[in-house]
Amino acid sequence: MADLVETLEPVGEITLSGKQYKLGKLTLEDWAVARKWCIDKRKEGLVADAKAFYGENIPVEVFNKISTPPTDDELEIYESDPDWIKLLFQLAIAKHHPDITMEQLGKIITFEDLSKIPSMLIKEKASKKVEQPEIKNQ
């Protein structure tokens, strides 16, 4: 139960369009949702590019390449997308304001607000990268 209380404690506040919002700490599940969004966005873009080049007859080898899981470096480009930022806000704000929607956030977040993004939302991502342990053959 202590873990739940810790998760629900606000880690910051932000004022958007004159209203103050409490931000909850992003969980591993939240980061998984954000990563899936990036993966889906990447795939949509690659499919659109392939259709523009090949039409509806995308070669199997191209489709297989599109379906290959992306690297973290390939996903980083999507993390500057305003929709990704809205998603992070929605995930953090929803901890204390569960009724707020992505559509509502899109209407209240301005470009000036983007500079107010708490660094904890972005810096937290860096702490999610886990060093892989070295495996020694015996």
PADRENBA-329466 format. One record per atom (N, C-alpha, C, O, CB): residue in three letters; atom name; x, y, z. Coordinates in steps of 0.1 Angstrom, whole numbers, padded with zeros to 4 digits. Each point is the difference from the previous one (the first is absolute). Glycine has a CB too. Layout:
N
  residu  atome     c1     c2     c3
     Ala     CA      X      Y      Z
...
END
This chain:
138
  residu  atome     c1     c2     c3
     Met      N   0008  -0012   0000
     Met     CA  -0008   0012   0000
     Met      C   0009   0013   0000
     Met      O  -0004   0010  -0006
     Met     CB  -0014  -0023   0018
     Ala      N   0029   0012  -0006
     Ala     CA   0009   0012   0000
     Ala      C   0004   0003  -0014
     Ala      O   0002   0012  -0003
     Ala     CB   0007  -0018   0026
     Asp      N  -0007  -0004  -0031
     Asp     CA   0004   0003  -0014
     Asp      C  -0011   0008  -0007
     Asp      O   0003   0009  -0008
     Asp     CB   0011  -0030   0007
     Leu      N  -0026   0018   0003
     Leu     CA  -0012   0007  -0006
     Leu      C   0000   0014   0004
     Leu      O  -0002   0009  -0008
     Leu     CB  -0011  -0030   0007
     Val      N   0015   0023   0014
     Val     CA   0000   0014   0006
     Val      C   0011   0008  -0006
     Val      O  -0001   0012  -0004
     Val     CB  -0009  -0020   0025
     Glu      N   0022   0002  -0022
     Glu     CA   0012   0007  -0006
     Glu      C  -0003   0003  -0015
     Glu      O   0004   0011  -0004
     Glu     CB   0011  -0023   0020
     Thr      N  -0021   0003  -0023
     Thr     CA  -0004   0003  -0014
     Thr      C  -0009   0012  -0001
     Thr      O   0001   0008  -0010
     Thr     CB   0003  -0032   0004
     Leu      N  -0014   0025   0015
     Leu     CA  -0010   0010  -0001
     Leu      C   0004   0014   0006
     Leu      O  -0007   0010  -0003
     Leu     CB  -0009  -0028   0004
     Glu      N   0027   0018   0006
     Glu     CA   0005   0013   0005
     Glu      C   0004   0008  -0012
     Glu      O   0007  -0004  -0009
     Glu     CB   0001  -0006   0030
     Pro      N  -0013   0023  -0022
     Pro     CA   0004   0008  -0011
     Pro      C   0015   0003   0000
     Pro      O   0006   0002   0010
     Pro     CB  -0028   0009  -0010
     Val      N   0028  -0012  -0012
     Val     CA   0014   0003  -0001
     Val      C   0003   0014  -0006
     Val      O   0011   0004  -0002
     Val     CB  -0007  -0029  -0001
     Gly      N  -0015   0032   0000
     Gly     CA   0001   0013  -0005
     Gly      C  -0013   0006  -0004
     Gly      O  -0010  -0007   0001
     Gly     CB   0033   0002  -0009
     Glu      N  -0023   0018   0005
     Glu     CA  -0012   0006  -0004
     Glu      C   0003   0009  -0012
     Glu      O   0011   0005  -0002
     Glu     CB  -0021  -0005   0025
     Ile      N   0000   0002  -0032
     Ile     CA   0002   0008  -0011
     Ile      C  -0013   0008  -0003
     Ile      O  -0011  -0005   0002
     Ile     CB   0028  -0011  -0012
     Thr      N  -0015   0029   0006
     Thr     CA  -0012   0008  -0003
     Thr      C  -0001   0000  -0016
     Thr      O   0009   0004  -0007
     Thr     CB  -0006   0010   0029
     Leu      N  -0015  -0018  -0026
     Leu     CA  -0003   0001  -0015
     Leu      C  -0013   0007  -0001
     Leu      O  -0010  -0002   0006
     Leu     CB   0021  -0020  -0010
     Ser      N  -0010   0032  -0005
     Ser     CA  -0012   0009  -0003
     Ser      C  -0006   0005   0013
     Ser      O  -0013   0000   0002
     Ser     CB   0009  -0013  -0023
     Gly      N   0012   0017   0031
     Gly     CA  -0005   0006   0012
     Gly      C  -0005  -0010   0011
     Gly      O  -0004   0004   0010
     Gly     CB  -0002   0015  -0024
     Lys      N   0007  -0032   0011
     Lys     CA  -0005  -0010   0010
     Lys      C   0012  -0008   0004
     Lys      O   0009  -0004  -0008
     Lys     CB  -0032   0003  -0002
     Gln      N   0024  -0002   0023
     Gln     CA   0011  -0008   0005
     Gln      C  -0003  -0015   0001
     Gln      O  -0011  -0004   0003
     Gln     CB   0018   0024   0011
     Tyr      N   0002  -0028  -0019
     Tyr     CA  -0001  -0014   0000
     Tyr      C   0011  -0007   0008
     Tyr      O   0012   0004  -0001
     Tyr     CB  -0024  -0003  -0022
     Lys      N   0008  -0011   0030
     Lys     CA   0010  -0008   0007
     Lys      C   0005  -0011  -0009
     Lys      O  -0008  -0006  -0008
     Lys     CB  -0002   0011   0031
     Leu      N   0023  -0008  -0023
     Leu     CA   0005  -0011  -0008
     Leu      C   0005  -0011   0008
     Leu      O   0006   0001   0011
     Leu     CB   0001   0016  -0027
     Gly      N  -0012  -0029   0012
     Gly     CA   0005  -0013   0007
     Gly      C   0012  -0005  -0006
     Gly      O   0004   0003  -0012
     Gly     CB  -0028  -0008   0018
     Lys      N   0031  -0003   0001
     Lys     CA   0012  -0007  -0005
     Lys      C  -0003  -0010  -0010
     Lys      O  -0009  -0008   0001
     Lys     CB   0020   0012   0021
     Leu      N  -0004  -0003  -0033
     Leu     CA  -0002  -0010  -0011
     Leu      C   0005  -0014   0004
     Leu      O   0011  -0001   0006
     Leu     CB  -0009   0020  -0023
     Thr      N  -0010  -0029   0014
     Thr     CA   0004  -0014   0004
     Thr      C   0006  -0007  -0012
     Thr      O   0000   0005  -0011
     Thr     CB  -0019  -0005   0028
     Leu      N   0024  -0012  -0015
     Leu     CA   0005  -0008  -0011
     Leu      C  -0011  -0002  -0010
     Leu      O   0002  -0001  -0012
     Leu     CB   0014  -0010   0027
     Glu      N  -0029   0008  -0011
     Glu     CA  -0011  -0002  -0009
     Glu      C  -0002   0013  -0009
     Glu      O  -0003  -0001  -0011
     Glu     CB  -0008  -0015   0028
     Asp      N   0012   0028  -0010
     Asp     CA  -0001   0012  -0008
     Asp      C   0010   0001  -0011
     Asp      O  -0002   0004  -0011
     Asp     CB  -0007   0007   0031
     Trp      N   0022  -0015  -0017
     Trp     CA   0011   0001  -0009
     Trp      C  -0003  -0011  -0011
     Trp      O   0004   0003  -0012
     Trp     CB   0012   0006   0029
     Ala      N  -0022  -0020  -0014
     Ala     CA  -0003  -0010  -0010
     Ala      C  -0010   0005  -0009
     Ala      O   0001  -0002  -0013
     Ala     CB   0004  -0016   0029
     Val      N  -0015   0025  -0011
     Val     CA  -0010   0006  -0009
     Val      C   0006   0011  -0009
     Val      O  -0003   0000  -0012
     Val     CB  -0015  -0004   0030
     Ala      N   0027   0012  -0013
     Ala     CA   0007   0010  -0008
     Ala      C   0008  -0006  -0011
     Ala      O   0001   0004  -0011
     Ala     CB  -0001   0011   0031
     Arg      N   0007  -0026  -0016
     Arg     CA   0009  -0007  -0010
     Arg      C  -0009  -0007  -0011
     Arg      O   0004   0001  -0012
     Arg     CB   0013  -0005   0030
     Lys      N  -0028  -0002  -0014
     Lys     CA  -0009  -0006  -0010
     Lys      C  -0005   0011  -0010
     Lys      O  -0001  -0002  -0012
     Lys     CB  -0005  -0016   0029
     Trp      N   0003   0030  -0011
     Trp     CA  -0004   0011  -0009
     Trp      C   0010   0003  -0010
     Trp      O  -0003   0002  -0012
     Trp     CB  -0011   0007   0030
     Cys      N   0027  -0008  -0014
     Cys     CA   0011   0003  -0009
     Cys      C   0001  -0011  -0011
     Cys      O   0002   0003  -0012
     Cys     CB   0010   0009   0031
     Ile      N  -0013  -0025  -0014
     Ile     CA   0002  -0011  -0010
     Ile      C  -0012   0000  -0010
     Ile      O   0003  -0001  -0012
     Ile     CB   0008  -0013   0030
     Asp      N  -0023   0017  -0014
     Asp     CA  -0011   0001  -0009
     Asp      C   0001   0011  -0010
     Asp      O  -0002  -0001  -0012
     Asp     CB  -0012  -0009   0030
     Lys      N   0019   0022  -0013
     Lys     CA   0002   0012  -0008
     Lys      C   0011  -0003  -0011
     Lys      O  -0002   0004  -0011
     Lys     CB  -0005   0011   0031
     Arg      N   0017  -0022  -0016
     Arg     CA   0011  -0004  -0009
     Arg      C  -0005  -0009  -0011
     Arg      O   0002   0002  -0012
     Arg     CB   0015   0001   0030
     Lys      N  -0025  -0013  -0014
     Lys     CA  -0005  -0010  -0010
     Lys      C  -0010   0007  -0009
     Lys      O   0001  -0002  -0012
     Lys     CB   0002  -0016   0029
     Glu      N  -0011   0027  -0012
     Glu     CA  -0010   0007  -0009
     Glu      C   0008   0008  -0011
     Glu      O  -0004   0000  -0011
     Glu     CB  -0013   0002   0030
     Gly      N   0028   0005  -0014
     Gly     CA   0008   0008  -0010
     Gly      C   0006  -0009  -0010
     Gly      O   0001   0004  -0012
     Gly     CB   0003   0013   0030
     Leu      N   0002  -0028  -0014
     Leu     CA   0007  -0009  -0009
     Leu      C  -0010  -0006  -0010
     Leu      O   0004  -0001  -0012
     Leu     CB   0013  -0004   0029
     Val      N  -0029   0001  -0013
     Val     CA  -0010  -0006  -0009
     Val      C  -0004   0011  -0010
     Val      O  -0002  -0003  -0012
     Val     CB  -0006  -0013   0030
     Ala      N   0006   0028  -0013
     Ala     CA  -0004   0011  -0009
     Ala      C   0010   0003  -0011
     Ala      O  -0003   0001  -0011
     Ala     CB  -0010   0009   0030
     Asp      N   0026  -0010  -0014
     Asp     CA   0011   0002  -0010
     Asp      C   0001  -0012  -0010
     Asp      O   0002   0002  -0012
     Asp     CB   0011   0011   0029
     Ala      N  -0015  -0025  -0012
     Ala     CA   0001  -0012  -0009
     Ala      C  -0012   0001  -0010
     Ala      O   0002  -0004  -0012
     Ala     CB   0009  -0010   0030
     Lys      N  -0023   0017  -0014
     Lys     CA  -0011   0001  -0009
     Lys      C   0002   0011  -0010
     Lys      O  -0004  -0001  -0012
     Lys     CB  -0011  -0007   0030
     Ala      N   0021   0019  -0014
     Ala     CA   0002   0011  -0009
     Ala      C   0010  -0004  -0011
     Ala      O  -0001   0004  -0011
     Ala     CB  -0003   0013   0029
     Phe      N   0014  -0026  -0014
     Phe     CA   0010  -0004  -0010
     Phe      C  -0005  -0012  -0008
     Phe      O   0002   0000  -0012
     Phe     CB   0016   0008   0027
     Tyr      N  -0024  -0018  -0009
     Tyr     CA  -0004  -0013  -0006
     Tyr      C  -0015  -0001  -0004
     Tyr      O  -0004  -0009  -0007
     Tyr     CB   0023  -0002   0019
     Gly      N  -0027   0020  -0007
     Gly     CA  -0014  -0001  -0001
     Gly      C  -0005  -0010   0010
     Gly      O   0006  -0002   0011
     Gly     CB  -0005   0008  -0035
     Glu      N  -0012  -0013   0021
     Glu     CA  -0005  -0010   0009
     Glu      C   0007  -0014   0000
     Glu      O  -0002  -0008   0008
     Glu     CB  -0020   0019  -0012
     Asn      N   0032  -0012  -0006
     Asn     CA   0007  -0013  -0001
     Asn      C   0014   0001   0006
     Asn      O   0010   0000  -0007
     Asn     CB  -0022  -0005  -0014
     Ile      N   0012   0006   0034
     Ile     CA   0013   0002   0008
     Ile      C   0006  -0014   0000
     Ile      O  -0005  -0010   0004
     Ile     CB  -0004   0029   0010
     Pro      N   0022  -0020  -0019
     Pro     CA   0007  -0012   0000
     Pro      C   0002  -0006   0014
     Pro      O   0001   0007   0010
     Pro     CB   0011   0000  -0030
     Val      N  -0012  -0020   0021
     Val     CA   0000  -0007   0013
     Val      C   0013   0004   0007
     Val      O  -0001   0002   0013
     Val     CB  -0012  -0021  -0022
     Glu      N   0024   0020   0003
     Glu     CA   0013   0004   0007
     Glu      C  -0001   0014   0006
     Glu      O   0005   0003   0011
     Glu     CB   0008  -0018  -0026
     Val      N  -0020   0024   0008
     Val     CA  -0002   0013   0006
     Val      C  -0010   0000   0011
     Val      O   0003   0006   0011
     Val     CB   0001   0004  -0033
     Phe      N  -0015  -0018   0021
     Phe     CA  -0009  -0001   0011
     Phe      C   0007  -0006   0012
     Phe      O  -0003   0004   0012
     Phe     CB  -0016  -0007  -0028
     Asn      N   0027  -0007   0014
     Asn     CA   0007  -0007   0011
     Asn      C   0010   0010   0007
     Asn      O   0001   0000   0012
     Asn     CB  -0002  -0022  -0024
     Lys      N   0007   0031   0004
     Lys     CA   0009   0010   0006
     Lys      C  -0008   0010   0008
     Lys      O   0004   0004   0011
     Lys     CB   0012  -0006  -0030
     Ile      N  -0028   0006   0014
     Ile     CA  -0009   0009   0008
     Ile      C  -0004  -0007   0013
     Ile      O  -0001   0007   0010
     Ile     CB  -0007   0003  -0031
     Ser      N   0006  -0023   0021
     Ser     CA  -0005  -0007   0012
     Ser      C   0012  -0003   0010
     Ser      O  -0003  -0005   0011
     Ser     CB  -0015  -0005  -0025
     Thr      N   0030   0013   0010
     Thr     CA   0011  -0003   0009
     Thr      C   0000   0010   0012
     Thr      O  -0003   0012  -0002
     Thr     CB   0017  -0020  -0017
     Pro      N  -0013   0003   0031
     Pro     CA   0000   0009   0012
     Pro      C   0010   0011  -0001
     Pro      O   0012  -0003  -0004
     Pro     CB  -0020  -0016   0018
     Pro      N   0004   0031  -0011
     Pro     CA   0010   0011  -0001
     Pro      C   0009   0001   0012
     Pro      O  -0002  -0006   0010
     Pro     CB  -0015   0018  -0022
     Thr      N   0029  -0006   0009
     Thr     CA   0009   0003   0011
     Thr      C  -0004   0012   0008
     Thr      O  -0009   0008  -0005
     Thr     CB   0028  -0019  -0009
     Asp      N  -0014   0013   0026
     Asp     CA  -0003   0012   0008
     Asp      C   0004   0012  -0008
     Asp      O  -0007   0010   0001
     Asp     CB   0011  -0023   0020
     Asp      N   0007   0013  -0028
     Asp     CA   0005   0012  -0008
     Asp      C  -0011   0003  -0011
     Asp      O  -0002   0012  -0002
     Asp     CB   0026  -0018   0007
     Glu      N  -0030  -0004  -0011
     Glu     CA  -0010   0002  -0010
     Glu      C  -0012   0007   0005
     Glu      O  -0007   0007  -0006
     Glu     CB   0016  -0027  -0006
     Leu      N  -0012   0017   0025
     Leu     CA  -0012   0005   0006
     Leu      C   0001   0015   0006
     Leu      O  -0009   0007   0001
     Leu     CB   0003  -0031   0005
     Glu      N   0019   0028  -0004
     Glu     CA   0002   0013   0006
     Glu      C  -0006   0011  -0008
     Glu      O  -0003   0010   0006
     Glu     CB   0024  -0019   0005
     Ile      N  -0021   0008  -0024
     Ile     CA  -0005   0011  -0008
     Ile      C  -0015   0003   0003
     Ile      O  -0004   0011  -0002
     Ile     CB   0020  -0018  -0016
     Tyr      N  -0023  -0003   0022
     Tyr     CA  -0015   0002   0003
     Tyr      C  -0002   0006   0013
     Tyr      O  -0011   0005   0003
     Tyr     CB   0006  -0024  -0017
     Glu      N   0015   0020   0023
     Glu     CA  -0001   0005   0013
     Glu      C  -0001   0015   0000
     Glu      O  -0002   0006   0011
     Glu     CB   0014  -0026  -0002
     Ser      N  -0009   0027  -0020
     Ser     CA  -0002   0014  -0001
     Ser      C  -0013   0004  -0006
     Ser      O  -0004   0012  -0002
     Ser     CB   0028  -0010   0000
     Asp      N  -0032  -0012  -0002
     Asp     CA  -0014   0002  -0006
     Asp      C  -0009   0006   0011
     Asp      O  -0001  -0006   0011
     Asp     CB   0005  -0014  -0027
     Pro      N  -0011   0030   0012
     Pro     CA  -0010   0006   0010
     Pro      C  -0010  -0010   0006
     Pro      O  -0004   0001   0011
     Pro     CB   0007   0021  -0023
     Asp      N  -0007  -0032   0003
     Asp     CA  -0010  -0010   0005
     Asp      C   0007  -0009   0011
     Asp      O  -0007  -0004   0009
     Asp     CB  -0005   0005  -0031
     Trp      N   0025  -0003   0021
     Trp     CA   0006  -0008   0010
     Trp      C   0001   0007   0013
     Trp      O  -0002  -0005   0011
     Trp     CB   0016  -0006  -0029
     Ile      N  -0011   0025   0017
     Ile     CA   0000   0008   0012
     Ile      C  -0013   0001   0006
     Ile      O  -0001  -0001   0013
     Ile     CB   0019   0014  -0023
     Lys      N  -0029  -0012   0002
     Lys     CA  -0014   0000   0006
     Lys      C  -0002  -0013   0007
     Lys      O  -0007  -0001   0011
     Lys     CB  -0001   0016  -0029
     Leu      N   0012  -0026   0012
     Leu     CA  -0002  -0014   0006
     Leu      C   0007   0000   0014
     Leu      O  -0006  -0005   0010
     Leu     CB   0005  -0006  -0033
     Leu      N   0013   0015   0024
     Leu     CA   0007   0000   0013
     Leu      C  -0007   0009   0010
     Leu      O  -0002  -0004   0011
     Leu     CB   0024   0001  -0023
     Phe      N  -0026   0015   0008
     Phe     CA  -0008   0009   0008
     Phe      C  -0013  -0008   0005
     Phe      O  -0003   0000   0012
     Phe     CB   0012   0021  -0024
     Gln      N  -0016  -0027   0003
     Gln     CA  -0012  -0006   0003
     Gln      C   0002  -0012   0010
     Gln      O  -0007  -0001   0010
     Gln     CB  -0002   0007  -0032
     Leu      N   0020  -0013   0020
     Leu     CA   0003  -0011   0009
     Leu      C   0004   0005   0014
     Leu      O  -0004  -0006   0010
     Leu     CB   0012  -0008  -0029
     Ala      N  -0001   0025   0020
     Ala     CA   0004   0006   0013
     Ala      C  -0011   0007   0007
     Ala      O  -0002  -0001   0012
     Ala     CB   0025   0003  -0021
     Ile      N  -0031   0005   0001
     Ile     CA  -0011   0008   0006
     Ile      C  -0011  -0009   0004
     Ile      O  -0007   0002   0010
     Ile     CB   0013   0017  -0024
     Ala      N  -0008  -0030   0007
     Ala     CA  -0012  -0009   0003
     Ala      C   0001  -0007   0013
     Ala      O  -0010  -0004   0006
     Ala     CB   0009   0000  -0030
     Lys      N   0013   0004   0030
     Lys     CA   0002  -0006   0014
     Lys      C  -0009   0008   0010
     Lys      O  -0005  -0005   0010
     Lys     CB   0029  -0002  -0016
     His      N  -0025   0020   0003
     His     CA  -0008   0009   0010
     His      C  -0012   0006  -0007
     His      O  -0009   0005   0007
     His     CB   0030   0000   0005
     His      N  -0022  -0005  -0025
     His     CA  -0011   0006  -0008
     His      C  -0004  -0011  -0010
     His      O   0002   0002  -0012
     His     CB   0006   0023   0015
     Pro      N  -0015  -0036   0001
     Pro     CA  -0002  -0011  -0009
     Pro      C  -0010   0003  -0011
     Pro      O   0000  -0008  -0010
     Pro     CB   0005  -0006   0029
     Asp      N  -0012   0025  -0018
     Asp     CA  -0010   0002  -0011
     Asp      C   0006   0008  -0011
     Asp      O  -0007   0002  -0011
     Asp     CB  -0011  -0002   0028
     Ile      N   0030   0005  -0016
     Ile     CA   0005   0008  -0011
     Ile      C   0004  -0009  -0012
     Ile      O   0005  -0011   0002
     Ile     CB   0004   0028   0015
     Thr      N  -0012  -0012  -0029
     Thr     CA   0002  -0008  -0012
     Thr      C   0011   0006  -0008
     Thr      O   0005   0012   0002
     Thr     CB  -0029  -0019  -0002
     Met      N   0029  -0001  -0010
     Met     CA   0010   0005  -0009
     Met      C  -0005   0012  -0008
     Met      O   0007   0010  -0003
     Met     CB   0003  -0033   0001
     Glu      N  -0023   0023  -0002
     Glu     CA  -0006   0011  -0008
     Glu      C   0000   0012   0009
     Glu      O   0003   0011  -0006
     Glu     CB  -0017  -0027  -0007
     Gln      N   0011   0015   0025
     Gln     CA   0000   0012   0009
     Gln      C   0014   0006   0002
     Gln      O   0002   0012  -0001
     Gln     CB  -0022  -0021   0013
     Leu      N   0029   0000  -0011
     Leu     CA   0014   0005   0002
     Leu      C   0005   0007  -0013
     Leu      O   0006   0010   0001
     Leu     CB  -0001  -0029   0015
     Gly      N  -0009   0014  -0028
     Gly     CA   0003   0006  -0012
     Gly      C  -0005   0014  -0001
     Gly      O   0006   0009  -0007
     Gly     CB  -0006  -0031  -0004
     Lys      N  -0011   0024   0017
     Lys     CA  -0006   0014   0000
     Lys      C   0005   0009   0010
     Lys      O  -0001   0013  -0002
     Lys     CB  -0019  -0024  -0006
     Ile      N   0027   0006   0019
     Ile     CA   0005   0009   0010
     Ile      C   0015   0002   0000
     Ile      O   0005   0010   0006
     Ile     CB  -0025  -0017   0008
     Ile      N   0027  -0002  -0020
     Ile     CA   0015   0001   0000
     Ile      C   0003   0009  -0012
     Ile      O  -0003  -0003  -0012
     Ile     CB   0007  -0020   0022
     Thr      N   0004   0034  -0007
     Thr     CA   0004   0009  -0010
     Thr      C   0015  -0003  -0003
     Thr      O   0007  -0007   0008
     Thr     CB  -0024   0025  -0001
     Phe      N   0023  -0012  -0017
     Phe     CA   0014  -0001  -0003
     Phe      C   0008   0006   0012
     Phe      O   0011  -0005   0003
     Phe     CB  -0015   0006  -0028
     Glu      N  -0001   0009   0031
     Glu     CA   0007   0006   0012
     Glu      C   0000  -0010   0011
     Glu      O   0010   0000   0008
     Glu     CB  -0017   0023  -0015
     Asp      N  -0004  -0031   0008
     Asp     CA  -0001  -0010   0011
     Asp      C   0011  -0011  -0002
     Asp      O   0004  -0006   0010
     Asp     CB  -0028   0011  -0007
     Leu      N   0028  -0007  -0015
     Leu     CA   0010  -0011  -0003
     Leu      C   0013   0003   0008
     Leu      O   0006  -0010   0004
     Leu     CB  -0016   0006  -0027
     Ser      N   0013   0016   0025
     Ser     CA   0012   0004   0007
     Ser      C  -0001  -0003   0015
     Ser      O   0009   0000   0008
     Ser     CB  -0004   0017  -0025
     Lys      N  -0018  -0019   0022
     Lys     CA  -0003  -0002   0014
     Lys      C   0000  -0015   0003
     Lys      O  -0002  -0004   0012
     Lys     CB  -0011   0025  -0011
     Ile      N   0016  -0030  -0011
     Ile     CA  -0001  -0014   0003
     Ile      C   0010  -0003   0011
     Ile      O   0012   0003  -0001
     Ile     CB  -0019  -0008  -0023
     Pro      N   0002  -0001   0035
     Pro     CA   0009  -0003   0011
     Pro      C   0011  -0009  -0005
     Pro      O  -0003  -0010  -0006
     Pro     CB  -0016   0013   0023
     Ser      N   0031   0000  -0013
     Ser     CA   0011  -0008  -0005
     Ser      C  -0001  -0014   0005
     Ser      O   0006  -0009  -0006
     Ser     CB   0008   0029   0006
     Met      N  -0021  -0022   0011
     Met     CA  -0001  -0014   0005
     Met      C  -0007  -0009  -0010
     Met      O   0003  -0012   0000
     Met     CB  -0004   0021   0023
     Leu      N  -0008  -0004  -0031
     Leu     CA  -0007  -0009  -0010
     Leu      C   0010  -0004  -0011
     Leu      O  -0001  -0012  -0004
     Leu     CB  -0021   0024   0009
     Ile      N   0031  -0003  -0009
     Ile     CA   0009  -0004  -0010
     Ile      C   0013  -0007   0006
     Ile      O   0004  -0010  -0006
     Ile     CB  -0012   0030  -0008
     Lys      N   0013  -0015   0025
     Lys     CA   0012  -0006   0006
     Lys      C  -0003  -0014   0005
     Lys      O   0009  -0009   0000
     Lys     CB  -0001   0031   0006
     Glu      N  -0021  -0025  -0002
     Glu     CA  -0003  -0013   0005
     Glu      C   0003  -0011  -0011
     Glu      O   0003  -0011   0004
     Glu     CB  -0021   0021   0011
     Lys      N   0016  -0006  -0027
     Lys     CA   0003  -0010  -0011
     Lys      C   0014  -0005   0000
     Lys      O   0003  -0012  -0002
     Lys     CB  -0020   0024  -0012
     Ala      N   0026  -0003   0017
     Ala     CA   0014  -0004   0000
     Ala      C   0003  -0010   0011
     Ala      O   0008  -0009  -0001
     Ala     CB  -0002   0031  -0008
     Ser      N  -0013  -0021   0020
     Ser     CA   0002  -0009   0011
     Ser      C  -0006  -0014  -0003
     Ser      O   0002  -0010   0007
     Ser     CB  -0002   0029   0009
     Lys      N  -0009  -0020  -0026
     Lys     CA  -0006  -0013  -0004
     Lys      C   0009  -0009  -0008
     Lys      O  -0002  -0012  -0001
     Lys     CB  -0020   0023   0001
     Lys      N   0033  -0006  -0005
     Lys     CA   0010  -0008  -0008
     Lys      C   0008  -0008   0011
     Lys      O   0006   0006   0009
     Lys     CB  -0005   0011  -0029
     Val      N  -0002  -0030   0018
     Val     CA   0006  -0009   0010
     Val      C   0012  -0006  -0007
     Val      O   0000  -0005  -0011
     Val     CB  -0022   0000   0023
     Glu      N   0033   0005  -0005
     Glu     CA   0012  -0006  -0005
     Glu      C  -0002  -0015   0000
     Glu      O  -0005  -0006   0010
     Glu     CB   0020   0024  -0001
     Gln      N  -0011  -0025  -0020
     Gln     CA  -0002  -0014  -0001
     Gln      C   0012  -0007   0008
     Gln      O   0012   0004  -0003
     Gln     CB  -0025  -0002  -0020
     Pro      N   0011  -0011   0031
     Pro     CA   0011  -0007   0007
     Pro      C   0009  -0007  -0009
     Pro      O  -0005  -0006  -0010
     Pro     CB  -0009   0004   0031
     Glu      N   0026   0002  -0018
     Glu     CA   0010  -0008  -0008
     Glu      C  -0002  -0015   0003
     Glu      O   0000  -0004   0011
     Glu     CB   0016   0023  -0012
     Ile      N  -0017  -0027  -0010
     Ile     CA  -0002  -0014   0002
     Ile      C   0013  -0007  -0003
     Ile      O   0006   0002  -0010
     Ile     CB  -0031  -0001   0004
     Lys      N   0030  -0008   0016
     Lys     CA   0012  -0007  -0001
     Lys      C  -0002  -0015  -0003
     Lys      O  -0008  -0006   0007
     Lys     CB   0019   0023   0008
     Asn      N  -0004  -0022  -0025
     Asn     CA  -0001  -0015  -0003
     Asn      C   0009  -0007   0010
     Asn      O   0011   0004   0003
     Asn     CB  -0016   0000  -0028
     Gln      N   0000  -0015   0030
     Gln     CA   0008  -0008   0009
     Gln      C   0004  -0013  -0006
     Gln      O   0007  -0008   0006
     Gln     CB  -0019   0018   0013
END
